[in-house]
Amino acid sequence: MNALLKLLQTNARLSSSELADRLGIDESQVEEKLAVFETDGTVLGYHAVVDRDKTDNRDVSALIEVKLTPEREGGFNRLAERIAKFDQVSNCYLMSGGYDLAVVVEGSDLREVASFVSDKLSTLEGVVSTATHFQLKVYKQNGFLATSAAEPKRLPVTP
């Protein structure tokens, strides 16, 4: 992977001059590369990784396994793209293994996610089945350890 992209994934708040220093190139070169990455869609956006336990946000997140019937001409693509467009969907991945898509859904509570699955997702033509797994705790997210997980604790030892 491009060294500039790796630095951005680690810390997107680095300034162009800081990125240039770390890469050993001119700041203008960094800005040109960033402009190209943003224009061609290599860089889709920037975001902060937030520890929800330190906020008053009590939204829930669920990973939904989705089995699909592939379409003759397009396989899974058209249906996956349709699912990805729902506002509740934060991530959507084509998977290998026992199911076809992994869909991450955000909602204000369990009922909102359940309603999305029952009213919108499972009713789509081509969706064969779903299995919903609610996120209970975050230990690591986007490469960052959650604060509570970063404090190592010894497990009790018994004879």
C-alpha positions as CSV (number, residue, x, y, z in Angstrom):
1,M,0.0,0.0,0.0
2,N,1.1,3.5,-0.7
3,A,3.0,5.0,2.3
4,L,0.9,8.2,2.2
5,L,-2.3,6.2,2.5
6,K,-0.9,4.2,5.4
7,L,0.0,7.4,7.3
8,L,-3.5,8.8,6.6
9,Q,-5.1,5.6,7.9
10,T,-3.1,5.8,11.1
11,N,-3.7,9.5,11.7
12,A,-5.7,11.6,9.2
13,R,-5.1,14.7,11.2
14,L,-1.5,15.0,10.2
15,S,-0.9,18.2,8.2
16,S,0.5,18.2,4.7
17,S,3.9,19.4,6.1
18,E,3.9,16.6,8.7
19,L,3.1,14.0,6.1
20,A,5.8,15.4,3.8
21,D,8.4,15.3,6.7
22,R,7.6,11.7,7.5
23,L,7.7,10.7,3.8
24,G,10.8,12.7,2.9
25,I,9.1,14.6,0.1
26,D,7.9,18.1,-0.6
27,E,4.6,19.3,0.9
28,S,3.4,20.3,-2.6
29,Q,3.9,16.6,-3.7
30,V,1.8,15.5,-0.7
31,E,-1.0,17.9,-1.6
32,E,-1.0,16.8,-5.2
33,K,-1.2,13.1,-4.3
34,L,-4.0,13.8,-1.8
35,A,-5.9,15.7,-4.5
36,V,-5.5,12.8,-6.9
37,F,-6.6,10.3,-4.2
38,E,-9.7,12.3,-3.3
39,T,-10.6,12.9,-7.0
40,D,-10.2,9.3,-8.2
41,G,-12.0,7.9,-5.1
42,T,-9.1,6.2,-3.5
43,V,-9.7,8.2,-0.4
44,L,-13.4,8.0,0.3
45,G,-13.5,10.3,3.3
46,Y,-12.0,11.0,6.7
47,H,-13.5,10.2,10.1
48,A,-12.7,10.1,13.8
49,V,-12.7,6.8,15.7
50,V,-14.9,7.5,18.8
51,D,-15.1,5.5,22.0
52,R,-18.8,5.4,22.5
53,D,-18.4,4.5,26.2
54,K,-17.0,8.0,26.7
55,T,-20.0,9.7,25.1
56,D,-23.8,9.8,25.9
57,N,-24.4,8.0,22.6
58,R,-26.3,4.8,23.3
59,D,-26.9,3.7,19.7
60,V,-26.6,0.0,19.0
61,S,-24.7,-1.7,16.2
62,A,-25.4,-5.1,14.7
63,L,-23.6,-7.3,12.2
64,I,-26.1,-9.0,10.0
65,E,-25.2,-12.1,8.0
66,V,-27.2,-12.1,4.7
67,K,-27.6,-15.0,2.3
68,L,-28.6,-14.0,-1.2
69,T,-29.7,-15.6,-4.4
70,P,-27.3,-14.4,-7.0
71,E,-28.7,-12.8,-10.2
72,R,-27.9,-14.3,-13.5
73,E,-26.2,-11.3,-15.0
74,G,-24.9,-9.4,-12.0
75,G,-24.2,-12.0,-9.3
76,F,-24.5,-10.3,-5.9
77,N,-23.5,-6.8,-7.0
78,R,-26.9,-5.1,-7.7
79,L,-28.5,-6.3,-4.5
80,A,-25.5,-5.6,-2.4
81,E,-25.3,-2.0,-3.8
82,R,-29.0,-1.6,-3.0
83,I,-28.6,-2.8,0.6
84,A,-25.5,-0.5,1.0
85,K,-27.6,2.6,0.2
86,F,-29.8,2.3,3.2
87,D,-29.1,5.0,5.8
88,Q,-29.0,2.5,8.6
89,V,-26.1,0.5,6.9
90,S,-22.7,1.7,7.9
91,N,-20.7,-1.1,6.2
92,C,-21.5,-3.8,3.6
93,Y,-19.0,-6.5,2.6
94,L,-19.2,-9.5,0.2
95,M,-17.9,-12.5,2.1
96,S,-16.7,-16.0,1.6
97,G,-18.0,-18.8,3.7
98,G,-21.5,-19.6,5.0
99,Y,-23.2,-16.3,4.0
100,D,-22.8,-13.8,1.2
101,L,-22.9,-10.4,2.8
102,A,-21.8,-9.0,6.1
103,V,-23.9,-5.8,6.8
104,V,-23.2,-3.5,9.7
105,V,-26.3,-1.6,10.8
106,E,-26.6,1.3,13.3
107,G,-29.8,2.1,15.2
108,S,-31.0,4.1,18.2
109,D,-32.0,0.8,19.9
110,L,-32.6,-2.9,19.4
111,R,-36.1,-2.4,18.1
112,E,-35.0,0.0,15.4
113,V,-32.4,-2.5,14.1
114,A,-34.9,-5.3,14.3
115,S,-37.4,-3.2,12.4
116,F,-34.9,-2.5,9.7
117,V,-34.1,-6.2,9.3
118,S,-37.7,-7.4,9.3
119,D,-39.3,-4.5,7.3
120,K,-36.6,-3.5,4.8
121,L,-33.7,-6.0,4.6
122,S,-35.4,-9.4,4.7
123,T,-38.3,-8.3,2.4
124,L,-35.9,-7.6,-0.5
125,E,-36.3,-10.0,-3.4
126,G,-33.1,-12.1,-3.5
127,V,-32.6,-12.1,0.3
128,V,-32.8,-15.7,1.4
129,S,-32.0,-15.3,5.1
130,T,-30.5,-13.1,7.7
131,A,-28.8,-13.7,11.1
132,T,-28.4,-10.7,13.4
133,H,-25.6,-10.3,15.9
134,F,-25.7,-7.3,18.2
135,Q,-22.4,-5.7,19.3
136,L,-22.0,-5.9,23.0
137,K,-18.5,-4.3,23.6
138,V,-15.7,-2.8,21.5
139,Y,-12.2,-3.9,22.2
140,K,-10.6,-2.6,19.0
141,Q,-12.0,-0.5,16.2
142,N,-10.4,0.6,13.0
143,G,-6.9,-0.3,14.4
144,F,-7.4,1.6,17.7
145,L,-7.7,-0.2,21.0
146,A,-10.6,1.0,23.1
147,T,-9.5,2.8,26.2
148,S,-10.9,0.3,28.6
149,A,-9.2,-2.5,26.7
150,A,-5.9,-0.8,26.8
151,E,-5.6,-1.1,30.5
152,P,-4.2,-4.7,31.0
153,K,-5.5,-6.6,34.0
154,R,-4.0,-9.8,35.4
155,L,-6.3,-12.7,35.4
156,P,-6.6,-14.4,38.9
157,V,-4.5,-17.5,39.2
158,T,-5.9,-20.4,41.2
159,P,-4.0,-23.5,42.3
